[in-house]
Amino acid sequence: MRVSRVLAAATLALLSLPGLASEPANVSVKEGVVDIGERLEMFVDSWFIQEMRGAALKLHEPVRREVVWQAEKPWEGTWCAYFTVLRDGDVIRIYYRASNPGRDASEDQYTCVIESRDGVRFTRPELGLVEFEGSRANNIIWKGPLSHNFAPFVDANPDARPGERYKAVASVAGNPERPGRLYALSSPDGIRWKLMREEPLDLPGAFDSLNVAFWDPHTKVYRCYSRIFLDGCRAIQSSISKDFLNWSPPVPNSYPEGAPPTQMYTNATIPCPGAEHILLSFPKRFVEERKKLPDAGLPGVSDAIFMSSRDGVHWDRSFLEAWVRPGPDPLNWSHRNNMPAWGIVQTAPDEFSMYISEHAGFPTTRLRRLSVRRHGFASVHAGFSGGEMLTRPFTFSGEDLILNYSTSAAGSVKVEALDAAGEPVPGFTLAEAPELFGDELDAVYRWKNGRRLVELRGHSIRLRFVLKDADLFAIRTGQVAPQPPAN
């Protein structure tokens, strides 16, 4: 009851801030017509779905790829952790804590950076900034307690000052005698950092994990997601700010009724690239009461889960299963393992790259790349027997219907357009719908005789998707840029 009252009061305070009052309070509401313009709608939740028959939402696991980093330098230890990934132009940077076991507030903690052009091959730049054992030939950018969970990002706010093009949050963890303290930092280049002010931010929280912040281009505010404990459970709270220094009262994440209590050790919350109106979160799920490896020290096993939100407070839990399992490697079954790094970078036209920690607490502690189909985190899926999905009523502004889909050799996707009354539109009926098959991320769908969706622009419509052994990951309206001819 106490948590519910706190959530209600904090949510009211959050939504009363400028620019946020229009955000949906309940993303499951299907009443009224929505305008999607030309934005991309991923099927990571049921927001755009009115009805499904013989079809269901399906979560897609990423593919484990290369190990891109492993602790091997004297300043790196078995408890390197809290990785954050970002792209700045042609450079991809990964920041991480380098330390050996010790206190959370230890002075012997370092923030390090590695760099890459392709997201696969990373190097440690020799920056010459921080001395370690008499030498500055290392990739260390910061030393001290704030390195425990230093979390930077490239500030996409168009009003950001040039000297503050990078920003970060970092904390000194709390203890029973003293609450945690979260600090704001800035940098012109992502390498040379300073505190934005000496005092901590006026935010309550535990902060003893990876707290993240970013600029939300959809609502035009900064968001910060940090750790709290609710009824003894590791949980997530969020705040917003216009200037990165003055923040709204934190609001605990809200989940649908019936969602199981879950220890969320980290959150890795981020706007989805190319669909920034949808926030994605990749918490490390911690199961503290289990122990798989007798010599792993503390009890607990971990995996990664997937959540999404359209307002930053109310989170969809359509998928309770793991997004990434520990897998067959026994060293991934220790406590505080399988932690997704914060950040999504596009490394190929059809690929997002993300990263996850492995072998935490062992001498081989490392970071592995994950590949994800672009905007393919989840889909509307139907098996060989077939199924259908009907969208909610919507208007649009693009010219063509563009699909991100995949079928088997025997599978297919067909699309029918319905009017506001739910009747098939002549020229756009199922009988006039071509059978689409293949595996494409930007497939233009047109009806027989070349009929295009633009003919229905200005009207409220619904789309009926008929699927057979197929996945529909995302849709949008617009145009597809012409591709250069193959050599």
VEXDREN-2710 file (C-alpha; in Angstrom, 1 decimal):
% VEXDREN-2710
k/r/px/py/pz
1/MET/0.0/0.0/0.0
2/ARG/2.8/2.4/0.9
3/VAL/4.6/1.7/-2.4
4/SER/1.3/2.3/-4.3
5/ARG/0.8/5.7/-2.7
6/VAL/4.4/6.7/-3.4
7/LEU/4.0/5.7/-7.0
8/ALA/0.7/7.6/-7.5
9/ALA/2.1/10.8/-6.0
10/ALA/5.4/10.6/-7.8
11/THR/3.7/9.9/-11.1
12/LEU/1.4/12.9/-10.7
13/ALA/4.4/15.1/-10.1
14/LEU/6.2/13.7/-13.1
15/LEU/3.4/14.1/-15.5
16/SER/2.7/17.7/-14.4
17/LEU/6.1/18.8/-15.8
18/PRO/6.1/20.7/-19.1
19/GLY/6.0/18.5/-22.2
20/LEU/5.0/15.3/-20.4
21/ALA/1.3/15.8/-19.6
22/SER/0.3/14.5/-23.0
23/GLU/2.1/11.1/-22.6
24/PRO/-0.2/8.1/-22.3
25/ALA/-1.0/7.0/-18.8
26/ASN/-1.9/3.5/-19.9
27/VAL/-0.4/2.2/-23.1
28/SER/-2.9/-0.6/-23.4
29/VAL/-5.8/1.7/-24.2
30/LYS/-7.1/1.1/-27.7
31/GLU/-9.9/3.7/-27.8
32/GLY/-9.7/6.3/-30.6
33/VAL/-7.6/6.7/-33.7
34/VAL/-3.9/7.1/-33.4
35/ASP/-1.7/8.9/-35.9
36/ILE/1.5/7.1/-36.6
37/GLY/2.8/9.5/-39.3
38/GLU/5.8/7.9/-40.8
39/ARG/7.2/6.5/-37.6
40/LEU/8.2/2.9/-37.3
41/GLU/6.0/0.7/-35.0
42/MET/7.7/-2.4/-33.6
43/PHE/5.7/-5.2/-32.3
44/VAL/7.3/-5.4/-28.9
45/ASP/4.0/-4.8/-27.2
46/SER/0.3/-4.9/-28.0
47/TRP/-0.2/-1.1/-28.3
48/PHE/-0.8/-1.2/-32.0
49/ILE/-2.7/-4.5/-32.0
50/GLN/-6.5/-4.7/-31.7
51/GLU/-6.9/-8.4/-32.0
52/MET/-4.9/-11.6/-32.8
53/ARG/-6.2/-15.0/-33.8
54/GLY/-3.8/-17.9/-34.2
55/ALA/-0.9/-15.5/-33.8
56/ALA/1.0/-14.2/-30.8
57/LEU/3.8/-11.9/-29.8
58/LYS/7.2/-13.7/-29.8
59/LEU/10.5/-12.5/-28.2
60/HIS/13.6/-13.1/-30.3
61/GLU/16.9/-13.9/-28.6
62/PRO/20.0/-12.2/-29.9
63/VAL/22.8/-14.2/-31.4
64/ARG/26.0/-14.4/-29.3
65/ARG/28.9/-13.3/-31.5
66/GLU/32.6/-12.5/-30.8
67/VAL/34.3/-11.7/-27.5
68/VAL/35.3/-8.1/-28.0
69/TRP/37.1/-7.5/-24.7
70/GLN/38.8/-9.5/-21.9
71/ALA/40.5/-8.3/-18.8
72/GLU/44.2/-8.6/-19.3
73/LYS/45.8/-5.4/-18.1
74/PRO/47.2/-5.0/-14.6
75/TRP/44.6/-2.2/-13.8
76/GLU/41.8/-4.6/-14.9
77/GLY/40.6/-7.2/-12.5
78/THR/38.1/-9.9/-12.1
79/TRP/35.3/-7.5/-11.2
80/CYS/35.4/-5.2/-14.3
81/ALA/31.7/-4.3/-14.9
82/TYR/29.0/-1.8/-15.8
83/PHE/29.8/-1.4/-19.5
84/THR/28.2/1.4/-21.5
85/VAL/28.4/1.6/-25.3
86/LEU/27.9/4.6/-27.6
87/ARG/28.7/5.8/-31.0
88/ASP/30.2/9.2/-31.8
89/GLY/30.5/9.6/-35.6
90/ASP/32.6/6.8/-36.9
91/VAL/33.9/5.8/-33.5
92/ILE/32.2/3.2/-31.1
93/ARG/33.3/3.5/-27.5
94/ILE/32.8/1.2/-24.6
95/TYR/33.3/2.4/-21.1
96/TYR/33.7/0.1/-18.1
97/ARG/34.9/-0.1/-14.5
98/ALA/38.3/-1.7/-14.0
99/SER/38.8/-3.0/-10.5
100/ASN/39.5/-5.9/-8.3
101/PRO/37.3/-7.1/-5.4
102/GLY/36.9/-4.4/-2.8
103/ARG/34.6/-1.8/-1.3
104/ASP/32.1/-0.1/-3.6
105/ALA/33.5/3.3/-2.4
106/SER/37.2/2.2/-2.9
107/GLU/39.6/4.7/-4.4
108/ASP/41.2/1.9/-6.4
109/GLN/38.6/1.9/-9.1
110/TYR/39.1/3.1/-12.7
111/THR/36.9/4.1/-15.6
112/CYS/38.4/2.8/-18.8
113/VAL/37.5/3.1/-22.5
114/ILE/38.1/1.0/-25.6
115/GLU/37.4/2.1/-29.1
116/SER/36.3/0.5/-32.4
117/ARG/35.3/1.4/-36.0
118/ASP/33.2/-1.6/-36.6
119/GLY/31.9/-2.7/-33.2
120/VAL/33.8/-5.9/-33.4
121/ARG/37.6/-5.1/-33.1
122/PHE/38.3/-2.9/-30.1
123/THR/41.6/-1.4/-29.0
124/ARG/42.7/0.3/-25.7
125/PRO/43.9/3.8/-26.6
126/GLU/46.9/5.1/-24.6
127/LEU/45.4/8.4/-23.3
128/GLY/48.1/9.5/-20.9
129/LEU/45.6/10.9/-18.4
130/VAL/45.7/8.8/-15.2
131/GLU/48.8/7.3/-13.6
132/PHE/48.8/3.6/-12.7
133/GLU/51.9/2.1/-11.1
134/GLY/54.1/4.9/-12.4
135/SER/52.8/5.0/-16.0
136/ARG/50.2/6.9/-17.9
137/ALA/50.3/4.6/-20.9
138/ASN/46.8/3.2/-20.4
139/ASN/43.2/3.7/-21.3
140/ILE/42.0/5.1/-17.9
141/ILE/39.9/8.3/-17.9
142/TRP/38.9/8.6/-14.3
143/LYS/40.0/7.2/-10.9
144/GLY/38.1/7.0/-7.6
145/PRO/34.7/6.0/-6.2
146/LEU/32.7/7.5/-9.1
147/SER/34.3/4.9/-11.3
148/HIS/32.2/2.3/-9.6
149/ASN/29.4/2.8/-12.1
150/PHE/30.4/5.7/-14.4
151/ALA/27.7/5.8/-17.2
152/PRO/28.3/8.3/-20.0
153/PHE/26.2/9.1/-23.1
154/VAL/26.5/11.4/-26.1
155/ASP/24.1/14.3/-25.5
156/ALA/21.8/14.6/-28.5
157/ASN/20.0/17.7/-27.0
158/PRO/20.4/20.3/-29.8
159/ASP/20.8/23.0/-27.1
160/ALA/23.7/21.2/-25.3
161/ARG/26.8/23.3/-24.9
162/PRO/29.8/22.2/-27.0
163/GLY/31.8/21.7/-23.8
164/GLU/29.1/19.4/-22.5
165/ARG/28.5/17.3/-25.6
166/TYR/29.0/14.2/-23.4
167/LYS/27.3/13.8/-20.1
168/ALA/27.4/11.0/-17.4
169/VAL/26.0/10.0/-14.1
170/ALA/28.1/8.2/-11.5
171/SER/27.5/7.5/-7.8
172/VAL/28.9/6.8/-4.5
173/ALA/26.9/3.9/-3.2
174/GLY/24.9/4.2/0.0
175/ASN/25.1/2.2/3.2
176/PRO/22.9/1.8/6.3
177/GLU/24.3/5.0/7.8
178/ARG/24.3/7.2/4.6
179/PRO/22.1/7.3/1.5
180/GLY/23.6/6.9/-1.9
181/ARG/24.7/10.0/-3.9
182/LEU/24.4/10.5/-7.6
183/TYR/26.6/13.0/-9.5
184/ALA/26.5/14.7/-12.9
185/LEU/29.6/14.9/-15.1
186/SER/30.3/16.4/-18.5
187/SER/32.9/16.3/-21.2
188/PRO/33.6/17.9/-24.6
189/ASP/35.1/14.8/-26.1
190/GLY/34.2/11.7/-24.0
191/ILE/37.7/11.5/-22.7
192/ARG/38.3/14.5/-20.4
193/TRP/35.6/14.7/-17.7
194/LYS/34.6/17.1/-14.9
195/LEU/31.9/17.3/-12.3
196/MET/29.1/19.6/-13.4
197/ARG/28.9/20.7/-9.8
198/GLU/30.5/19.5/-6.6
199/GLU/27.2/18.7/-4.9
200/PRO/25.3/15.5/-5.7
201/LEU/22.0/15.6/-7.5
202/ASP/18.9/16.0/-5.4
203/LEU/17.7/12.5/-6.0
204/PRO/17.0/9.8/-3.4
205/GLY/18.1/6.2/-4.3
206/ALA/20.4/3.3/-3.6
207/PHE/22.5/3.9/-6.7
208/ASP/24.7/0.9/-6.0
209/SER/24.3/-0.5/-9.5
210/LEU/24.5/0.9/-13.1
211/ASN/22.4/4.0/-13.1
212/VAL/21.9/5.4/-16.6
213/ALA/20.8/8.7/-18.2
214/PHE/20.1/9.9/-21.7
215/TRP/18.4/12.6/-23.7
216/ASP/15.0/11.5/-24.9
217/PRO/14.4/13.1/-28.3
218/HIS/10.7/12.1/-28.3
219/THR/9.7/14.0/-25.2
220/LYS/12.7/16.4/-25.2
221/VAL/13.8/15.8/-21.7
222/TYR/16.7/14.0/-20.0
223/ARG/15.8/10.7/-18.3
224/CYS/17.6/8.9/-15.5
225/TYR/16.9/5.3/-14.5
226/SER/18.5/4.3/-11.2
227/ARG/18.3/1.6/-8.5
228/ILE/16.1/1.5/-5.5
229/PHE/15.0/-1.2/-3.1
230/LEU/11.2/-1.8/-2.8
231/ASP/10.2/-4.2/0.0
232/GLY/13.7/-5.7/-0.1
233/CYS/13.7/-6.2/-3.9
234/ARG/16.1/-4.6/-6.3
235/ALA/14.0/-2.3/-8.4
236/ILE/14.1/0.6/-11.0
237/GLN/13.0/4.2/-10.6
238/SER/13.1/7.1/-13.1
239/SER/13.3/10.9/-13.1
240/ILE/13.3/13.6/-15.8
241/SER/15.0/16.9/-16.2
242/LYS/15.2/19.8/-18.6
243/ASP/18.8/20.8/-17.6
244/PHE/20.4/17.6/-16.3
245/LEU/20.9/19.2/-12.8
246/ASN/17.4/19.6/-11.5
247/TRP/15.3/16.4/-11.5
248/SER/11.7/15.4/-10.8
249/PRO/10.9/13.2/-7.9
250/PRO/11.8/9.6/-8.8
251/VAL/8.9/7.3/-9.9
252/PRO/9.2/3.5/-9.5
253/ASN/8.6/1.6/-12.7
254/SER/5.0/0.4/-12.9
255/TYR/4.2/-3.1/-14.3
256/PRO/0.9/-4.8/-15.4
257/GLU/-1.0/-6.5/-12.7
258/GLY/0.1/-10.1/-12.4
259/ALA/3.7/-9.5/-13.4
260/PRO/5.9/-11.6/-11.0
261/PRO/8.2/-9.9/-8.5
262/THR/11.6/-9.7/-10.1
263/GLN/15.0/-8.7/-8.8
264/MET/16.2/-6.3/-11.5
265/TYR/19.9/-5.7/-10.8
266/THR/20.5/-3.3/-13.7
267/ASN/18.1/-1.7/-16.3
268/ALA/20.0/-0.7/-19.5
269/THR/17.1/1.5/-20.5
270/ILE/17.4/3.3/-23.8
271/PRO/15.3/4.8/-26.7
272/CYS/15.3/2.4/-29.6
273/PRO/17.3/3.8/-32.5
274/GLY/15.0/4.6/-35.3
275/ALA/11.9/4.2/-33.1
276/GLU/12.8/6.6/-30.3
277/HIS/9.2/6.9/-29.1
278/ILE/9.6/3.4/-27.7
279/LEU/11.9/2.9/-24.7
280/LEU/13.6/-0.5/-24.4
281/SER/15.0/-2.0/-21.2
282/PHE/17.3/-5.0/-20.7
283/PRO/17.4/-5.6/-17.0
284/LYS/19.8/-8.2/-15.6
285/ARG/17.4/-10.5/-13.7
286/PHE/19.0/-11.7/-10.5
287/VAL/17.8/-15.0/-8.8
288/GLU/19.5/-14.6/-5.5
289/GLU/18.3/-17.8/-3.8
290/ARG/20.0/-20.2/-6.4
291/LYS/23.6/-21.3/-6.7
292/LYS/25.0/-23.4/-9.6
293/LEU/28.7/-23.3/-9.1
294/PRO/30.0/-24.4/-5.6
295/ASP/33.2/-22.2/-5.9
296/ALA/31.5/-19.1/-7.3
297/GLY/31.5/-17.2/-4.0
298/LEU/28.2/-15.5/-3.3
299/PRO/24.9/-17.2/-4.2
300/GLY/22.8/-16.1/-7.1
301/VAL/22.4/-16.7/-10.9
302/SER/21.5/-14.1/-13.5
303/ASP/20.1/-13.7/-17.0
304/ALA/18.8/-10.8/-19.1
305/ILE/15.1/-9.9/-19.7
306/PHE/13.4/-7.5/-22.1
307/MET/10.8/-4.8/-21.4
308/SER/9.4/-1.8/-23.3
309/SER/7.6/1.4/-22.5
310/ARG/5.9/4.2/-24.3
311/ASP/5.9/6.7/-21.5
312/GLY/8.9/5.8/-19.5
313/VAL/7.0/4.8/-16.3
314/HIS/4.5/2.1/-17.3
315/TRP/6.4/-0.9/-18.6
316/ASP/5.1/-3.8/-20.7
317/ARG/6.0/-7.3/-19.5
318/SER/4.6/-9.3/-22.4
319/PHE/7.7/-11.4/-22.3
320/LEU/8.5/-13.0/-18.9
321/GLU/11.0/-15.5/-20.4
322/ALA/14.7/-14.7/-20.6
323/TRP/16.0/-12.5/-23.5
324/VAL/19.5/-14.0/-23.0
325/ARG/20.0/-17.2/-21.0
326/PRO/23.4/-18.0/-19.4
327/GLY/23.8/-20.9/-21.9
328/PRO/26.1/-23.9/-21.7
329/ASP/29.2/-22.1/-20.5
330/PRO/29.5/-23.0/-16.8
331/LEU/31.3/-19.8/-16.0
332/ASN/28.2/-17.8/-17.0
333/TRP/26.2/-19.5/-14.1
334/SER/27.9/-17.5/-11.4
335/HIS/26.3/-14.6/-9.5
336/ARG/26.2/-11.1/-11.1
337/ASN/26.8/-12.4/-14.6
338/ASN/25.1/-11.9/-18.0
339/MET/24.7/-8.2/-17.6
340/PRO/23.7/-6.3/-20.7
341/ALA/25.7/-3.2/-21.4
342/TRP/23.8/0.0/-21.9
343/GLY/23.7/1.0/-25.5
344/ILE/22.5/-0.1/-29.0
345/VAL/24.7/0.6/-32.0
346/GLN/23.9/-0.1/-35.6
347/THR/26.8/-2.1/-37.1
348/ALA/25.3/-3.1/-40.5
349/PRO/22.2/-2.1/-42.5
350/ASP/20.3/-5.0/-41.0
351/GLU/22.0/-5.4/-37.6
352/PHE/22.0/-3.8/-34.2
353/SER/24.9/-4.7/-31.9
354/MET/24.6/-5.0/-28.2
355/TYR/27.0/-6.4/-25.6
356/ILE/26.8/-8.6/-22.5
357/SER/29.3/-9.5/-19.8
358/GLU/30.5/-13.1/-19.2
359/HIS/32.6/-14.9/-16.6
360/ALA/32.0/-12.2/-14.0
361/GLY/34.3/-12.8/-11.0
362/PHE/36.7/-15.1/-12.9
363/PRO/40.1/-14.3/-14.4
364/THR/38.6/-14.6/-17.8
365/THR/36.0/-11.9/-17.2
366/ARG/35.0/-10.6/-20.7
367/LEU/32.5/-8.8/-22.9
368/ARG/30.7/-10.5/-25.8
369/ARG/28.9/-8.9/-28.7
370/LEU/25.3/-9.7/-29.4
371/SER/23.7/-9.2/-32.8
372/VAL/20.0/-8.3/-33.2
373/ARG/17.9/-8.0/-36.3
374/ARG/17.3/-4.3/-36.8
375/HIS/14.1/-3.5/-35.0
376/GLY/13.6/-7.3/-34.6
377/PHE/13.5/-7.7/-30.8
378/ALA/10.0/-9.2/-31.0
379/SER/7.4/-10.0/-33.6
380/VAL/3.8/-11.0/-34.3
381/HIS/4.3/-14.7/-35.0
382/ALA/2.1/-17.3/-36.6
383/GLY/3.0/-21.0/-37.3
384/PHE/2.4/-23.1/-40.3
385/SER/-1.3/-23.4/-39.5
386/GLY/-1.6/-19.6/-39.9
387/GLY/-2.9/-16.7/-37.9
388/GLU/-4.1/-13.1/-38.2
389/MET/-3.4/-9.8/-36.5
390/LEU/-5.7/-6.7/-36.8
391/THR/-4.3/-3.3/-35.9
392/ARG/-6.0/-0.6/-34.0
393/PRO/-7.5/2.3/-36.1
394/PHE/-4.9/4.7/-37.3
395/THR/-4.0/7.4/-39.7
396/PHE/-0.7/7.9/-41.4
397/SER/1.3/10.3/-43.6
398/GLY/3.6/8.1/-45.7
399/GLU/3.1/6.8/-49.3
400/ASP/3.8/3.1/-49.1
401/LEU/3.4/0.4/-46.5
402/ILE/6.8/-0.9/-45.5
403/LEU/7.3/-4.2/-43.7
404/ASN/10.1/-5.8/-41.6
405/TYR/9.2/-9.5/-41.9
406/SER/10.5/-13.0/-42.3
407/THR/8.8/-16.2/-43.6
408/SER/9.8/-19.8/-44.2
409/ALA/10.1/-21.0/-47.8
410/ALA/6.4/-22.2/-47.5
411/GLY/5.3/-19.2/-45.4
412/SER/3.6/-15.9/-46.4
413/VAL/2.3/-12.5/-45.4
414/LYS/-0.8/-10.9/-46.9
415/VAL/-2.4/-7.6/-45.9
416/GLU/-5.9/-6.3/-46.1
417/ALA/-7.0/-2.7/-45.5
418/LEU/-10.3/-2.0/-43.6
419/ASP/-12.2/1.2/-43.3
420/ALA/-13.4/2.9/-40.1
421/ALA/-16.5/0.6/-40.0
422/GLY/-14.3/-2.5/-40.3
423/GLU/-15.2/-3.3/-43.9
424/PRO/-12.6/-4.3/-46.5
425/VAL/-11.6/-1.4/-48.7
426/PRO/-12.2/-2.2/-52.4
427/GLY/-8.9/-2.6/-54.2
428/PHE/-7.2/-3.4/-50.9
429/THR/-9.1/-6.6/-49.9
430/LEU/-7.5/-10.0/-49.1
431/ALA/-8.4/-11.3/-52.5
432/GLU/-6.4/-8.4/-54.1
433/ALA/-3.5/-8.8/-51.7
434/PRO/-0.3/-10.4/-53.1
435/GLU/1.4/-13.2/-51.2
436/LEU/4.7/-11.9/-49.8
437/PHE/7.4/-14.3/-48.8
438/GLY/11.1/-13.9/-48.0
439/ASP/13.1/-12.1/-45.3
440/GLU/13.3/-8.3/-45.7
441/LEU/13.6/-5.3/-43.4
442/ASP/12.2/-2.7/-45.7
443/ALA/9.8/-4.5/-48.0
444/VAL/7.3/-2.2/-49.9
445/TYR/3.9/-3.8/-49.9
446/ARG/1.5/-2.9/-52.7
447/TRP/-1.8/-4.5/-53.7
448/LYS/-2.6/-6.0/-57.1
449/ASN/-2.8/-3.5/-60.0
450/GLY/-0.2/-1.4/-58.2
451/ARG/-2.5/0.0/-55.6
452/ARG/-0.6/1.9/-52.9
453/LEU/-1.4/2.8/-49.3
454/VAL/-1.1/6.5/-50.1
455/GLU/-4.6/6.2/-51.8
456/LEU/-6.0/5.8/-48.3
457/ARG/-4.1/8.7/-46.7
458/GLY/-6.3/11.0/-44.8
459/HIS/-8.7/8.3/-43.7
460/SER/-8.8/6.2/-40.6
461/ILE/-8.0/2.6/-41.5
462/ARG/-7.0/-0.7/-39.9
463/LEU/-4.7/-3.3/-41.4
464/ARG/-5.4/-7.0/-41.2
465/PHE/-2.2/-9.2/-41.5
466/VAL/-2.7/-12.8/-42.5
467/LEU/0.5/-14.8/-41.6
468/LYS/1.6/-18.3/-42.3
469/ASP/4.9/-19.5/-40.8
470/ALA/5.9/-15.9/-40.6
471/ASP/7.1/-13.1/-38.3
472/LEU/6.1/-9.5/-38.6
473/PHE/8.6/-7.4/-36.7
474/ALA/7.7/-3.8/-37.5
475/ILE/5.8/-1.7/-40.0
476/ARG/5.9/1.9/-41.1
477/THR/4.6/4.1/-43.9
478/GLY/6.9/6.2/-46.1
479/GLN/9.4/5.6/-48.8
480/VAL/12.4/3.3/-49.2
481/ALA/15.6/4.9/-50.3
482/PRO/16.9/3.4/-53.6
483/GLN/19.7/1.0/-53.1
484/PRO/22.9/1.2/-55.2
485/PRO/23.0/-1.5/-57.9
486/ALA/25.0/-4.7/-57.1
487/ASN/28.4/-5.0/-58.7
END
